[in-house]
Amino acid sequence: MKPNQTKFHKSFQLNGYSFASVDEILAYTSGFSDEIYQFLESWFSSDKSISVQTSGSTGAPKPILLKKEFVVNSAVATGLYFDLQENTTALLCLPTKYIAGKLMLIRAITLGWHLDVVAPSSYPLEKVVKVYDFSAMVPLQLENSLSNLYKIKILIVGGGVVSKELKTKIQDVSTAIFATYGMTETITHIAVKMLNNSSTFKGAIRKQLFYEALPNVAIYIDNRNCLVINAPKVSDEIIFTNDVVQLISNTQFEWLGRSDTVINSGGIKLHPEIIEEKLSEIITHRFFVAGIPDKKLGEKLVLIIELEGSKKFDFQILLKEEIRNSNTLSKLETPKEIYFVTHFIETGTKKIQRRKTLDLLKV
């Protein structure tokens, strides 16, 4: 039986409260969150679609319409994949302004979860006293929650790349942690990759080297080697992405980087994301690499680090020495210049806005 998106599951609870009607849900949410109330008012309306805003990490944020039927399909797919049935306990610690936060609400409403909401912060588990079956975070929240991860059994992480250093830190935690691949247009994730060794999922160790597409999702590549997604359960249209991938099979792929961030330096194409993963073994501060105009090379590779204080000069000397001695970077992957920014410019979901941050440097 197809779920009706204008209804809610009888087992649904929000912050420990059960509800007899949609009106009760709306009355309750209006008392503690205007943002959640307005979204749920739209969700329970007779409209067949909802308006959501893209994150703005690769362009200006823009509103797009998503069919409620597709949103429900996405929620059901997550529940099936992770075996999260009714009465699952879940924690919402993401902003509900964007799709990832909204989907936590719809999963709970559709599948009959017991959802608790905490104010979005960089330290989401700091004051949490319960243990939850499921939650979703961005990498910064994961980084700041390492000592409290036992409070979450299954965690999905999206909205940015999990660094090599952070992956190392999560190997011995009991939480099953998954990186997700998706976007607003696909109604969050259409593929997942388990990140840690020690956790068991569905009874077996499942650490994956590659992203695995969810059921009912077909993937292939175009002539740019970018991922193409055919997911009729969540989108009427085939989605042509700007993500360069290597197809491993008809259900698995390795993400290499974005075609619109590729740096063409002296005719050699460099993927910032691959270089950043290598540099993450050396640099503990937030950083990214990018290409800036160069008369000789066309573009030259530069490193931008988020750092404040008076020790930038000493740090730069030490870092250059570490990079020189590193065995992981080739000569072409070695940044030609290092720049410092006190604070990166971010989107509302804490993604670094690379272009706008670069503009601060006036280079």
C-alpha positions, 0 to 999 in steps of 0.5 A: 500500500502506497503511503499517503503523504498527507497522513502520518504514521500512528507511531510517530512521536516528536520530542516524546509527544504522540498526536491524534491529528495533523492539527495537534502536530501543527499546534505543537510545532508552532510552539517551539519552531516556526521553521518546522511548523511552516514546513509541516504546514506545507507538507500536510497541505493539499499541494502535491509538491513542496518547495525546498532550497538548494544549499548553495555550495556550487551556486546561488541557493535556489528554490526547487519543487519536489513531489511529495510522492517522491519525498515519501519514496526517499524516506521509505528507501532509507528505512528499508536500506537501514532496516529502520522500522516503526518506533525507531528512535532518531535525533534531528540535529540539522537545520530544517531549512534544507532538505537533509533536515526536512527529510529527517522529519518526513522519515519520522512522520512516514515510518512512525519514528520517535524523533527528538529535535535539538537546536543545530550546532557544531556539537550536537551530542554535547547535551544529549543523554539518550541513545538513538537508533539513527541520526544524520550529521555534517562532517564538522558535527561528526568531528566534534562528537567523537567522544559521544558517538556511542549515543547513535547506533547508525549515523549518515554523514553528508554535506561535505567530504569526510577527511582521511584524518577523520576516517581514521578517528572513527574506525574503532567506534561502535556506531555504524557510520555511512557517507552519503551521496546525493543532492537536493534534486535527488531528495538527499542520498541515492548512494551510501558508503560505510566508513568504519571497520569496527561496526556491524551492519545487518549482521556483517562487517560492511566497510565499503571502498565505493559508494553503493547505489540504493535500490531502484537507482540506475547509474552510468557516466556521460562523455565527461566521466560525470555521474548520471542518475536515473532514479524514477522513484525520486525524480521525473528526470534523469540527473546529469551531475558535475561529479567525476566518478569511476564506475566500478559496477552498475551499482557502485562508483568511486567519487573523484571530484567535481568537474567544475573544480578541476584545475588545468595546470600546464595541461594536466588536470588536477582534482582538488578533492583527491589532493585534499584527501592526501593533504588531510594527513598533514594539515589539521586546520580546515583548508582547501586547494584551488586553481588561480590564474597563472601566465605560465601554467594557465592555472596554478595550484594554491592552498588556502588554510583557515587560521587566525592569530600571529603564527601564520608565518612559522606555520607556513614554513613548517607546513612547506617542509612537511609537504616537501617531505611527504610521500603522498603528493606528486610534484604536480600535486604540490601547492605553489602558494599557501594563503591564509584566511581567518574565516571561510565563507560558508553556506547555511549548511556549513559547506565552504564556499570556495569561490567566495573565499578565494575572492577574499584573497584578491589573487 
